[in-house]
Amino acid sequence: MIELQDVAVTYAGAARPTIAGATLRIDEGEFVLVVGPTGSGKSTLLRCLNGLVPHFSGGTVSGRVVIDGRDTRDHRPRDLAEVVGFVGQDPMASFVTDTVEDEIAYGMETLGVDPTAMRRRVEETLDLLGLASVRDRPLAQLSGGQQQRVAIAAVLAAGPRVLVLDEPTSALDPVGAEEVLAALHRLVHDVGLTVVLAEHRLERVIHYADQIVVIDGGRVSPLRHPADAMIDSPVHPPVVALGRSMLWSPLPLSVREARRAARGLRGQLGHLGHLGPVEAGGPVGPLGRSGHVSEPGADGPVTTPVNNEPTKAAVGTHVTVKRDGIVALDEVTVSFADHAVTAVMGRNGAGKSTLLLGLAGLLRPSSGSLRVMGQDPAQLRPSARVGVVGLVPQDPGVLLYADSVADECRAADRDLGAPPGRTAALVREIYGELPGDAHPSDLSEGQRLALALAIILAGSPHVLLLDEPTRGLDYAAKGHLVGLLRRIANAGTAVILATHDVELVAEVADRVVVLADGQIVADGPARSVIAGSPAFAPQIAKIMHPVPLLTVADVSAALEPAS
Amino acid sequence: MALVAHSRHRMVHPVAWWAWGIGLAAAASHTTNPILLVLIVVIAAWVVVERRELGAIDAFVPFLLIGLGAIAFRVVMTVVFGNGIPGGTIILDLPSVRLPSWVAGIRLGGPVSLEGVVAAAAEGARLATTLACLGAANALASPKRLLRYAPATLYDIGTAVVVALTFAPQLVELAGRVRTARQLRGHSGRGLREVARIIVPVLSGTLDRSLDLAASMESRGYGRVPALSRRQRTGASSLALVGAAGVVAGLFGVMSPSIGGVFGLPTLVLGVLVSAGALMVGARTDTRTAYRRDPWRSPEWILSAMGAAVALSFLLAESRGIPGMALAQVPLAWPELPWVPAAILAACALAIPATPLPPRLAARRRGLTHVSPPQGEVS
């Protein structure tokens, strides 16, 4: 179905090829996962498959890419449209029309599908992806998971035999991601579709994959069996990390496989106790505040915050926020302690970002009060606010304006009233050395986040807010962020992060607040809130259940005295 | 109540709304009578309120604001430079600036007459009303929907238009995000200097999004015209362009007889013919198919008839010199109302009973407001 022969891609002006040595033969009906660190060339490889590279983006391609007998050298993406469907990261940016039904029909209209057949296929596609109930809605009003499913439906309706997806779940909450992936799984099994998919959050997809391609620094591996590839892959999900550390063979890839392998381990650690079910509205499991288990990544005494701790850095009382006539936050009363990392979780559209914007003073509640360090953040002037509360937005790129990293740091010192050189020093502390003359938009996701974080920290805020900080980060960058956030919290800052990333929460959070439809449905120590939740439990918690351990580090630490 | 029986709520064909809106715009361009102009704006606004689908971009208000800006601009220019209308009623005497002889003919400062200011305001109002009508057409039928009916020969232009149409709203959205980000860095996000700082990131960000859209259209087969050779395609494209240019020039001539003169109407007719030819050539090779196209039934006929009638009546009334079409400038007098054009104009408000409610608006009116909140997963 897909054949690549020694493919290399060199973009104009680049010294060396972005990807090289790609020789792959993907048969029909395979689910192929492309993995690799950030910036390793995954997107470039995917965009080769429908000819966007080189026809759309430029660059030189050597070797041959043949899809279903068509060479991309003399077939433009539009000529491959009925063979390959391409779905990008941001569904909203790919929508051509305004409503669900029109969007699904659009591709078929351009391909000239017969109107009767088109009518039937639209209905089938709506059912296949579970979109029938929203068929006449405007696209902008859908949730993230629905939007991504519409984007998939829109390319699928045209009847391609290959579906190429570039990080389709990066913006989705765990449930939304599961919906999208389950739909893809069904397509592979029932319709015989070939799927090629790139993803950072391997824990979400790896158990669906038939084959894996590993890209590291532009070198493209041949197709490998997932369990083999994970033995030495530079990126791997927690379940693989556990399997590697326990020397399990064959390496388990799914929670189910790992639970089988971990039977003995659970028995060995059974003395750590049982985890009770989590009740809504402020639950604490029996082991919630116990000191049995050492904290992960802690390099000092970690305060375990209790709800009524005296040091409340940020407090919201009966906060209601209405945006465009919709109640985004509904009578929320919550407080955030300093010296601690609090994670705010919940579905797309549950009110997480609204809460953060309110705390950052960028949005005034319709009723109720928000206080950060005893002050109303919305009343503060921006120049005074930066010393009280700082927010790293979801897309850190919007914080960056200058032409080079060095200029950006100098401008940030001026903007935030920091002594000259402070931002640059923070960048070194957070990330290490960044090329001073590089343009911010040429940095990797991890580097851009580090730069944005350094800029916000240059204002020395007492409360640090991060909105979905791990989007686009690979495991190494994430590990780095975990250590950094711990250090910042230990130094006395209140760190509050809104995220879908359950693995990040397991690693870093002391406390978790779960929002649903603008209301708080759970609030308590991370261990008890997420370990018992089917949607928010991290992989290790699912494997070890009912033993309350969340991360690989937890497990190793718990084994230490035993050995 | 309804003129036409419609059992189901549906979207009206976008071409019909545009014919109606352009008809009103053309009518507006033939009069400076403030009563008629205000009537046109009121009718357009009323129809937008009653027939704009929920969630559609409300282009009417921004267009109206731009129009008000145009009025203010013309008045200020007249006060400063004069407009050569001899008027006796001096309302303001600005100090005159003596300009060197090589700019003779340009006046700076000096006496400002009421007649001149009123004439400038009326001219501005004519432009503003025209814009408001186009804004109404935009709000009633989004250009994206209109574009689905664009002929195959205009593919390339079509891509550009789709990208451009999504560019503007995204620009606004991104500008908001970047302004927020400026506040996070301790700036107010207001003022001219701030605008200068955010302009580059906003433009480049929006451009990236537009490229994503273009890539998506390309990957989904937009612009496939397999049956056409390159030469045929160029031929058809240029024919279409010539036709469109003819239509535009003709419309311009018809709308402002002082420039177009007697060639206005013939140019328009020729342009329409050439365009029709180009469309037929294009349609023969158009491989696209249509999914649930909006039907063209009696409401659509009524709308287009209204547009044509109002444009034609204003054109004829003006060319025949019927009193009341133009504002009497010297001496200034309150214009009378030309009854026939005014009656036809008033009939355009019948667009409301003549057309069905759009589906989501109808649902909202029935009280089933399940539409607005971006709901969680429905599964």
Interface residues (C-beta under 8 A of the other chain):
Chain A: N50 L52 H55 F56 R76 P77 R78 D79 L80 A81 E82 V84 G85 F86 G88 D90 A93 S94 F95 V96 T97 D98 E101 D102 A105 Y106 G107 M108 E109 T110 L111 G112 V113 D114 P115 M118 R119 V122 G130 S133 V134 D136 R137 P138 A140 Q141 L142 S143 G145 Q146 A154 V155 A158 V175 G176 E179 D324 G325 I326 R347 N348 G349 A350 A360 L362 R381 P382 S383 R385 V386 G390 L391 P393 D395 G397 V398 L399 L400 Y401 A412 D415 L416 G417 S441 I455 I456 G459 D517
Chain B: G55 A56 S142 K144 R145 R148 V162 L174 R177 V178 T180 A181 Q183 L184 R185 G186 H187 S188 G189 R197 I198 V200 P201 S204 G205 R209 D212 L213 A214 A215 S216 M217 E218 S219 R220 G221 Y222 G223 R224 T287 R288 T289 A290 Y291 R292 P359 R360 V371 S372 P373 P374 Q375 G376 E377 V378 S379
